[in-house]
Amino acid sequence: MQLFRSILVHLIPATIKTNMKISQEGLSLIKKFEGCEYNSYKCAADVWTIGYGHTEGVKEGDLVSQQEAENLLEKDVEVFEKAVNDAVKVSMSQSQFDALVSWTFNLGSGSLNSSTMLKKLNNQEYDEVPAQIKRWNKAGGKVLQGLVRRREAEALLYEGKEWHEV
């Protein structure tokens, strides 16, 4: 069996990438910037939100427990892991993947797929990505300091640097 795996590793082209999963570091970034709200509220983009940034099916007056918020986060993250895995055609480090999942969690798959950031990444212009991450700092047409800080943290995480003090 080991010999078979060894042969397969050499036959599979290096361009094929595995489906990555977010690390605890990536989840920590999402949790820090989303915060956890047990009561539904309207976010800066005027969307009903609950838990750690969950929006699907949320309406005024909804309530969740901590465990329900964690479960929603887990399901939501799976959606955005898949979106990043599907959209990115080049290999990435764990920290790069984590940063992109956080970014996509906040902005959505449509933003990822239409972004210059994705084009640059898929063209292997890795050094251009942090600046592209930082461009997305507005909600409702206004620059928000919370988004400026989040994008800075995501850019630092992408580069494998310390982001916790942002």
C-alpha positions as CSV (number, residue, x, y, z in Angstrom):
1,M,0.0,0.0,0.0
2,Q,2.8,2.4,0.9
3,L,4.5,1.7,-2.5
4,F,1.2,2.4,-4.3
5,R,0.9,5.8,-2.5
6,S,4.5,6.6,-3.3
7,I,3.8,6.0,-7.0
8,L,0.6,8.0,-7.0
9,V,2.3,11.0,-5.4
10,H,4.8,11.1,-8.3
11,L,2.1,10.6,-10.9
12,I,-0.3,13.3,-9.6
13,P,0.6,16.7,-11.1
14,A,1.7,19.3,-8.5
15,T,-1.0,21.7,-9.8
16,I,-3.8,19.5,-8.2
17,K,-4.5,20.9,-4.8
18,T,-6.4,19.3,-2.0
19,N,-9.5,20.8,-0.4
20,M,-8.2,22.8,2.5
21,K,-9.9,23.4,5.8
22,I,-9.6,26.5,8.0
23,S,-7.3,26.3,11.0
24,Q,-8.0,27.5,14.5
25,E,-6.0,30.6,13.7
26,G,-8.4,31.5,10.9
27,L,-11.4,30.7,13.0
28,S,-10.0,33.0,15.7
29,L,-9.8,35.9,13.2
30,I,-13.4,35.4,12.1
31,K,-14.6,35.2,15.7
32,K,-12.7,38.3,16.8
33,F,-14.0,40.5,14.0
34,E,-17.5,39.1,13.8
35,G,-18.1,39.0,17.5
36,C,-20.9,36.8,18.8
37,E,-24.4,38.2,19.2
38,Y,-27.2,36.0,20.6
39,N,-29.9,38.4,19.5
40,S,-30.5,39.2,15.8
41,Y,-29.4,42.7,14.7
42,K,-28.9,44.6,11.5
43,C,-25.2,44.8,10.5
44,A,-23.5,47.8,8.8
45,A,-24.8,46.5,5.4
46,D,-28.4,46.5,6.8
47,V,-28.7,42.7,6.8
48,W,-30.2,40.7,9.7
49,T,-27.4,38.9,11.4
50,I,-26.9,36.6,14.4
51,G,-24.2,34.6,16.2
52,Y,-20.8,35.0,14.4
53,G,-22.0,36.8,11.4
54,H,-24.7,34.3,10.3
55,T,-27.2,35.9,7.9
56,E,-29.1,33.1,6.1
57,G,-32.8,33.1,7.2
58,V,-32.2,35.5,10.1
59,K,-35.1,37.8,11.0
60,E,-35.9,40.3,13.7
61,G,-36.3,38.8,17.1
62,D,-34.3,35.7,16.5
63,L,-32.2,34.3,19.4
64,V,-29.4,31.7,19.5
65,S,-27.4,30.0,22.3
66,Q,-23.6,29.9,22.3
67,Q,-23.7,26.3,21.1
68,E,-26.1,27.3,18.3
69,A,-23.8,30.2,17.3
70,E,-20.9,27.8,17.2
71,N,-22.9,25.3,15.0
72,L,-23.9,28.1,12.6
73,L,-20.3,29.3,12.3
74,E,-19.1,25.8,11.5
75,K,-21.7,25.4,8.8
76,D,-21.1,28.8,7.4
77,V,-17.3,28.3,7.3
78,E,-17.7,25.1,5.3
79,V,-19.6,27.1,2.6
80,F,-16.7,29.6,2.4
81,E,-14.0,27.0,2.5
82,K,-15.6,25.4,-0.5
83,A,-15.9,28.8,-2.3
84,V,-12.2,29.5,-1.8
85,N,-11.2,25.9,-2.7
86,D,-13.3,26.1,-5.9
87,A,-12.1,29.6,-6.9
88,V,-8.4,29.4,-6.2
89,K,-6.4,27.5,-8.9
90,V,-3.0,27.8,-7.3
91,S,-1.4,26.3,-4.2
92,M,-1.6,28.3,-1.0
93,S,-0.2,28.1,2.5
94,Q,-2.6,27.5,5.4
95,S,-2.4,31.1,6.5
96,Q,-3.2,32.4,3.0
97,F,-6.2,30.0,2.8
98,D,-7.3,31.1,6.3
99,A,-7.1,34.8,5.3
100,L,-9.1,34.2,2.2
101,V,-11.8,32.2,4.0
102,S,-12.2,35.0,6.5
103,W,-12.4,37.6,3.7
104,T,-15.0,35.6,1.8
105,F,-16.9,34.9,5.0
106,N,-17.3,38.6,5.4
107,L,-17.9,39.6,1.8
108,G,-19.4,36.6,0.1
109,S,-18.5,34.2,-2.7
110,G,-19.7,36.7,-5.4
111,S,-17.1,39.3,-4.2
112,L,-14.4,36.7,-4.2
113,N,-15.2,35.4,-7.7
114,S,-15.4,38.9,-9.2
115,S,-12.3,40.3,-7.4
116,T,-9.1,41.5,-8.8
117,M,-7.6,39.8,-5.7
118,L,-8.6,36.4,-7.0
119,K,-7.3,37.2,-10.5
120,K,-3.9,38.2,-9.1
121,L,-3.7,35.2,-6.9
122,N,-4.6,32.8,-9.7
123,N,-1.9,34.5,-11.8
124,Q,0.5,33.7,-9.0
125,E,1.0,37.3,-8.1
126,Y,1.1,36.4,-4.4
127,D,2.7,39.6,-3.3
128,E,-0.2,41.7,-4.7
129,V,-2.9,40.0,-2.7
130,P,-2.5,41.8,0.6
131,A,-3.1,45.2,-1.0
132,Q,-6.1,43.7,-2.8
133,I,-7.5,42.4,0.5
134,K,-7.2,45.9,2.1
135,R,-9.2,47.5,-0.7
136,W,-12.5,46.0,0.6
137,N,-13.0,48.2,3.6
138,K,-16.5,49.8,2.9
139,A,-20.0,49.0,3.8
140,G,-22.9,51.1,2.5
141,G,-20.3,53.1,0.5
142,K,-18.5,54.3,3.6
143,V,-15.1,53.3,4.9
144,L,-15.6,51.6,8.2
145,Q,-12.7,51.5,10.8
146,G,-13.7,48.0,11.8
147,L,-13.4,46.8,8.2
148,V,-10.0,48.6,7.9
149,R,-8.8,46.7,10.9
150,R,-10.2,43.4,9.7
151,R,-8.7,43.8,6.3
152,E,-5.3,44.7,7.9
153,A,-5.5,41.5,10.1
154,E,-6.4,39.4,7.1
155,A,-3.6,40.8,5.0
156,L,-1.1,40.1,7.9
157,L,-2.5,36.6,8.3
158,Y,-2.1,36.0,4.5
159,E,1.5,37.0,4.9
160,G,2.0,34.6,7.9
161,K,2.5,37.5,10.2
162,E,1.1,38.4,13.7
163,W,-2.4,39.9,13.3
164,H,-3.8,39.8,16.9
165,E,-2.9,43.4,17.8
166,V,-4.7,45.0,14.9
